Amino acid sequence: MLRVFTNTLWLAAVVLTAVLCMPHSADGHCQIPCGIYDDHARVQAMLEDAVTVEKSIKLINELAGKTDAQSQNQLVRWVMNKETHAQKIIATICDYFLTQRVKASQTDYAERLKKHHAVIVAAMHAKQHADMKYADALKQTIQALLPYYPKPAATQK
């Protein structure tokens, strides 16, 4: 029992160190403003990140309890992957949507703000847990933004 606890503690330390040492960048488009926006594409990218979080959680749970070196290595990699993609979602909401697309002048500003904040909270919970319900909640909160950012109509030439 002590060995399992020691291994788990060691694994947590490795994951924490790796996450803290990962470079953090803001990929949230420019803030000039340049006028080049594809809000729908950004929501779709967040949904793709959410699916990656979901797959990561699935594989973390499959690897849980395995003590061989390869399984431990893969477990750390999937935890780091989950953290990275959840953080990308948070960065997109903060650096792109909340700074440029959600405006106090909008008549439904409070509701939009709540829905965007819900995505941040759901991503944070997905980072903190390895339960699929958090991945599902993350996808649902992102999907709740789709009415605000519909797919643009195809332009005809």
N, C-alpha and C positions, 0 to 999 in steps of 0.2 A: 504494500500500500504506500509506503514511504517512497519507494522508487517511482511509482506512477505519479505521485505528487511532485517529486523532484523533476521528473521529465516534463510534466505539465508546466511547472514554474519556469524551467529552462526554455521551453517552447514559447511561453508568453514573453519572456525577456527578449528572445531573438526577434519575435514578431514586432514588439514595441520598438526595439532598436532599428529594425529595418524600416518601419513606417516613419519614425522620426528622422531618419537619414535620407528618405526619399526626397528628391527635389519636388517642390510645390510650385507650379506655375499657374498663372491666370490665363486660361485659354478663352476668355470671354469676349472676343472681338474688340475692336478699337472703341475708344471713347472720345473720338474727335468731334462730332460724329461724322462718319463717312457717308451715311445714307444707304449703305449696302447691308440689308438685313434679310435673313430668311428664317423667321421665327419658327415656322413649322419644321424646318430641317433641324433646328436646335432641339425642339421637343422630341423629334424622332431619335436624335442622337442620345438624348437622356433616356429614352425608352430602351435603346440598345444597351446603354450602360446598366440599366436596371435588370435586363435579361442576363447580363454578365454577372451581376451581383447574385442573381438567383442561381445561376449555374455554379458559382463559387460556393454558395451555401450548401448546395446539394453535394458537391464533392468534398467539402469540409466534413459534412456529416458522414459520408462514406469512409473517409480516412480516419475519423475519430476513433481512438482506442487502438489503432495499429501502432506498434512500437518499432518496426524496422526502420532503418535509416532512410530508405527511399520514400516510404509513406510519410515520415516526419518531414522530409524535404518538400514533398508535394503539398502537404498540409500547410506549411509556412507559405509556400508560393500562392496557394489559393486564398489564404487569409490576406496576404498583401494585395492580391488582385481585387478582392472584394473591397478593401479599403480604398484602393486607387480609383475604382469606378464609382463608388459612392461619393468620394471627394470630388470627382469630375462633375457629378450632378450638382453638388452644393456650389461649386465654383460657377457653373453655368447659370444657376438661379441668381446667385449674388452678383457676379461680375457682368452678366449680360441682362437678364430680365429685370432685376430689381433696380439696376442703375440706369437702364435705358428704356425699358418697355412698360413698366408699371409706373404710372404717373399720378400724382395727387389730384390732377385736374380731371381724371376719369370719373364718371358718375358712379361707377361700381368699384372705386379704388379700394375700399376696406375689404370687400369680398375678394378681389384679386390678390391683395396683399396676404390675406389669410391662406388662400390656396397656394400661393408661391411659398409661403412660410411652411406650410404643411409638407411640401416636398423636402425642404431642408431638414425638418424634424424626422421625416421618414427615412431619409438617407442616413442621418445620424444614428437612428435606431438600427438600421441595417448594418452599419459599421460595428455596433456594439454587440450584436447578437448573431447567432448561427441558426436561427429558426426561420423556416420558410415563410411564416406569416409576415415577417418584416419585409421580405422581398416582395411579397404580394401587395402589401400596403404601399410600398415605394412605387410600384407600377401604377397602382390606382391613383395615387396623388399626382403623378405625372400626367396620366390620362385625363385627369380633371382639368388640366390646362389646355387641352386640345381645342375646346370651343373658342378660346381666346386667340388661338394661332392656327387657323384652318390652312389647309394646303392651298397655295395660290392657284388661281385659274391659269391654265396653260395660255401662254401668249401666242397669238397667231401672227404670222408674218405675211 
